[in-house]
Amino acid sequence: MVSIHHALRALKDGLPDVLSAESILQVCRGAGHRWRRSPLNPAVLIELFIMQVLCHNTACTHLPHLSGLQFSASAYCQARKRLPLRVFRLLAMKVASHFIKASSGDGLWHGHRVWRVDGSSASMPDTPALQAYFGQPGAQKPGCGFPVTSTLTLMHGATGIATDLEVRPLRTHEMSGVAQLHERLEAGDVLLGDRGFCSYAHICLVSQRNAHAVFRAHQRMKVDFRPHRPSRRELPKAARAGAPSSKYIRRLGKNDQLVEYFKPKQKPKWMSQKQYDGLPGSIIVREIRYHIYKKGYRPKDITIVTTLLDPEKYPAKELADLYGDRWEIEVDFRHQKSTMGMEVLHCKTVEGVLKELWIYMIVYNCIRHVMLQAAKRQKVPTTRISFIDALRWICSVTIGDVLAPLVVNPDRPGRVEPRVIKRRPKPYPLMTQPRQELKQALFAS
């Protein structure tokens, strides 16, 4: 039977048995869940669900063969349905918390913990319940597409551990769930995000937790590095077009300045009026622009906005390098969706989809923890350890095994590959009408 519990014990890194049967049952008790005595108790159910994810979403009917236990697919699905969603979330948070503590002090940037936040998505079966709750892309005709969920993930920058997850319908603004993720931030933490997270309201929310923001400037923001340039409010109406709304304060270096942002008159749709009224009237931020040129990439200018204002303690070059590390969260999403198979979920109810996503988070974090331990033992950066080899090791470990050396990927900075598919797909047309209409057309012909 595939067991992540055995894999974690094989690491012998002093961690508590966070996925042992007793630990899982303790989480269930903490969630107020009561269960009857049965072979499919909560600990077994969680282990079986984890096994499904590890084995590339194997069918429920195949689980008895993999686990060596005797039960029907129907009994397993009904028992899993009775297990509260709160149990899955609490267990995922507990696992992430233990792994973060195990790496305490690792990878601090100027004494700060760094976090990455970004959004992703996942497809799922086409059922009425999932269509009604999550919705499907607007370009797909009704009956011809699949429901898609929008997810928002907070990841620990030094380890890549996913610490929290927000799941929303597809047509939901990324910012609508980011405030819940802020609860994981502590004073002094640094939050990295792309241009979708760079807004006055969000920067204020981060600052209210005594944390720091490093975001790429939104594409609609007007940024001008001319010293003593006027702001929009300082110009007559006829000359305001193209002028920045921020007020120039001080030049810190080439393309590096302090400016004052003012509270917009209109609140964002994702924020309540009470929250918006509690924001300050203005904030001081730092704007930095730098040029990127890499072989195989188009040259471009990047502008970042940050609340780290001291140019001596936080040089512009180091802030640029820090924001460059934000791309690692995209690599982590690729691991989840392509390597682990999270791109297409399999549960057919809303609660089932949410449970499946939390299980994916648990499995992903266990793989990341194995990579971290392997990197320490093999004395290489964690990013060089093969994610898929760590996954395969977990799937093959047995009682008494120890962590074997994992594959170390070659260091190839600047390497690029064309985004093309060599193997030709089947020559079938795309579905542009509901299946029932297509069937009727076949019978009519």
Stockholm file with secondary structure:
# STOCKHOLM 1.0

chainA/1-445         MVSIHHALRALKDGLPDVLSAESILQVCRGAGHRWRRSPLNPAVLIELFIMQVLCHNTACTHLPHLSGLQFSASAYCQARKRLPLRVFRLLAMKVASHFIKASSGDGLWHGHRVWRVDGSSASMPDTPALQAYFGQPGAQKPGCGFPVTSTLTLMHGATGIATDLEVRPLRTHEMSGVAQLHERLEAGDVLLGDRGFCSYAHICLVSQRNAHAVFRAHQRMKVDFRPHRPSRRELPKAARAGAPSSKYIRRLGKNDQLVEYFKPKQKPKWMSQKQYDGLPGSIIVREIRYHIYKKGYRPKDITIVTTLLDPEKYPAKELADLYGDRWEIEVDFRHQKSTMGMEVLHCKTVEGVLKELWIYMIVYNCIRHVMLQAAKRQKVPTTRISFIDALRWICSVTIGDVLAPLVVNPDRPGRVEPRVIKRRPKPYPLMTQPRQELKQALFAS
#=GR chainA/1-445 SS CCCHHHHHHHHCSSCCCTTSHHHHHHHHHHTTCCCCSCSSCHHHHHHHHHHHHHTTSCCGGGHHHHHCCCCCHHHHHHHHHHSCHHHHHHHHHHHHHHHHHHTTTTTCBTTBCEEEEEEEEEECCCCHHHHHHHCCCTTSCTTSSCCEEEEEEEEETTTCCEEEEEEEESSCCGGGGHHHHGGGCCTTCEEEECGGGCCHHHHHHHHHTTCEEEEECCTTCCCCCSTTCCCGGGSCGGGCTTCCSSEEEEEEETTEEEEEEECCSSCCTTSCHHHHHTSCSEEEEEEEEEEECCTTSCCEEEEEEESCCCTTTSCHHHHHHHHHGGGHHHHHHHIIIIISCTTBCCCCSHHHHHHHHHHHHHHHHHHHHHHHHHHHHHTSCGGGBCHHHHHHHHHHCCTTCCCCCCCBCCCCTTCCCCCCCCSCCCCCCCCCSCHHHHHHHHHHC
#=GC SS_cons         CCCHHHHHHHHCSSCCCTTSHHHHHHHHHHTTCCCCSCSSCHHHHHHHHHHHHHTTSCCGGGHHHHHCCCCCHHHHHHHHHHSCHHHHHHHHHHHHHHHHHHTTTTTCBTTBCEEEEEEEEEECCCCHHHHHHHCCCTTSCTTSSCCEEEEEEEEETTTCCEEEEEEEESSCCGGGGHHHHGGGCCTTCEEEECGGGCCHHHHHHHHHTTCEEEEECCTTCCCCCSTTCCCGGGSCGGGCTTCCSSEEEEEEETTEEEEEEECCSSCCTTSCHHHHHTSCSEEEEEEEEEEECCTTSCCEEEEEEESCCCTTTSCHHHHHHHHHGGGHHHHHHHIIIIISCTTBCCCCSHHHHHHHHHHHHHHHHHHHHHHHHHHHHHTSCGGGBCHHHHHHHHHHCCTTCCCCCCCBCCCCTTCCCCCCCCSCCCCCCCCCSCHHHHHHHHHHC
//
